[in-house]
C-alpha cells in the first residue's frame, strides 16, 4: 500500500492516516485512521513505525502536521517533549520525503475541503460553502491541548494556509471578573497568553482562578472533570465554561480584525465538540461581535464549529497533494 503517510501530532495524541495525494479532492483512506497517545512513544518516528507495522503500509512520503513551530528541518511540540527532525525521521521510516508543517497549516487547508455539513454555525450567520466566487480570507482558531491559530487565503482560485503561533498572544480581559482572573494567573505564570485560558489546561487554570477568587480550593482537576461536573450542574464549573466561551469569542473576534477575515472563522480542536452543549448558548457570539465601531461588520461574519472527525489529517492530505512533485505522483504521465 503506497501513497502518503499523514500525521497530526498534538500535545496529547498522535493521529495517523493514509491518503493518495494525486486525487483532485484529497481524502483519507477508509479505515486508515489510528490514534495513539504521544506519551506512549519516545519519538514521532517510533509512533509512526508502530502505525506502519500495524497497517503494513509502505508509503513513499509523509506530511506531518505538528503542534509547534517548524524551524527548517526541526519542530518542537509546544506541550510535549518531542523534538522532531524531518531528515532523521525520514531515514528512520525509509521514506523518500517528509514535509513538516504547523498543525494549524493543516487545519487551515482542511477548510478548503469542508462542506456545510462539516460545520455547525455558532450564532445566526450561516456559511454558504465554497459556492461564492472571488478571493476569500478565513481565520482558524481551535482549542485543544493548546490553542492553535491560523488562516486560509483563497487567491485566484488557489488556497494558501498561513502558519502562526497566535495562540500565544497576550490575554486581554474584557470584564472586571476577567481582570481578577488575569491577576491570579499572572501571579502564577507571569505573562498570561490566551492559551493559558483557551485550552484543556487553560480550562483548569480558569476554574482554579475563579475558585480562588471565591475563597475556595478546587483541588487537582482535569478538563474532563470540569465538563462532567458542569453537566451535573456544578455552579463553579458552569461559570468556568461560561467565561471560557466568552474569552474564546473575544479572541476569535480579535483574530478576524487582525487578519481581515470577514468571510468567516472556523473553530476546530478537540475541546470544541466537548463544549458544544454550552457554546451556542454562551457569551461567545456576543463577545465576538462586541468590537466597538466594527460591531455591525462583525455581526455579518460567520463563526463555524468544525465537526469533521479528523480535520488535521484531512488538511495534511490536501498539503500532500501540493507538496509531492508531479513526477512522483501515481497519475503522472
Secondary structure, 3 states (H helix, E strand, C coil): CCCEEEEEECCCEEEEEEECCCCCCCCECCCCCEEEEHHHCCCHHHHHHHHHHHHCCCCCEEEEEECCCEECCEEECCCCCCEEEHHHHHHHHCCCEEEEEEHHHHHHHHHCCCCHHHEEECCCCCCCHHHCCCCEEEEEEEECCCEEEEEEEEECCEEEEEECCHHHCECCCCCHHHHHHHHHHHHHHCCCEHHHCCCHHHHHHHHHHHHHHCCCCCCCCCHHHHHHHHHCCCHHHHHHHHHHHHHHHHHHHHHHHHHCCCCCEEECCHHHHHHHHHHCCCCHHHHHHCCHHHHHHHCCCCEEEECCCCHHHHHHHHHHHHHCCHHHCCCCC
